[in-house]
């Protein structure tokens, strides 16, 4: 890999910080979500119910242990750490005039600690952490006011951390909400719940317009504050394969891929793709786009394409799948299982070739540097009699994906900035709220009910990844 390749790890504030009401932080949309399990949806309780358990409230308590954790990240040799700034630490309700100084100071301390260890912060501004007040009071990104509040929050962060942070992303996995069958996505991405009688897809596109506008405005302001900033988008990329070479299957996959590309097409190109405009027309969607919006989208395009890659999926014509609302089929009613590949315990298809395929498609389409900002293997880890974790399956998953990534770079010529595997330290799962779905190379003693010492220990993958980074990816 190139000399300055950003080997790192990825996290998100709500999944690992804890301290949900510390330092003046306000509640966000995830703070009202209980724990679910594989196949059991998380409940959105709307307000905090003192009788319920909310896994994100304490998470793994990085808020109080950041020095210890950053020392471990440094020992592993990370060149960068991707995390998010929790919006409600900075604006507890979202619509205040002035930011919360204590929240700003927390990230000063975290970024200083990272930089002191030679670790570059890579920052997502919105990783499912919208202030609850903005969701309840304004209907989240249904409202253009929330566009202004997000832009203000971004501006405050850009100004404050302009000498500490160079790499930014606006919205995490902004395209998740294309799956309107699963209410967790519109809620966590945008603070939106669909009302009876509404067309969920039309609501989603309206909300999407506001987010794309907010992202473009943030990019424009960010570049004025510091022209050296690199500001990217972040999409979840789950490639969709045709089930067979039947041209009907091929076209079904092509059409479904519009879902995957819609957001990045606008982020990168600065205009709505023709297939989306045709869809609005065909379905009779009325999307409120005000004068001047399109010029802003055009001006505020991104510098790089950040994406997550976990799995691939398959579609087949003439199939109707009634198991929607399931993360694995991504809301596609014609999704089927891929007979050629294995899945994780959570049903996620393990497909390293799909990463190379994705990198080629994205690079070909956009001709911008790519950044793999999430990839990983969620699994149950078991302690042996000596309290050690041996995780050969995780090492195997990551090795195969790194090899596929290297092939895309060395053989296909894709320009890649870095690789940050997801959940470098165990954290709360986003989709299920569980602790037992672990991605980390550092184990955290905590279970699904919130019991455990929170002590940290190294898994086998810790030493393995350390060696990978030290050899710049040659010693796998
Ligand atoms: C992505 C999110 C992350 C993360 C990851 C793994 O969708 O950006 O926040 O959690 O997926 O998903 P899960 O935690 O549900 O296994």
Boltz pocket constraint, residues with backbone or C-beta under 6 A from the ligand:
constraints:
  - pocket:
      binder: B
      contacts: [[A, 12], [A, 15], [A, 172], [A, 173], [A, 236], [A, 308], [A, 374], [A, 378], [A, 422], [A, 428], [A, 429], [A, 430], [A, 431], [A, 432], [A, 437]]
      max_distance: 6.0
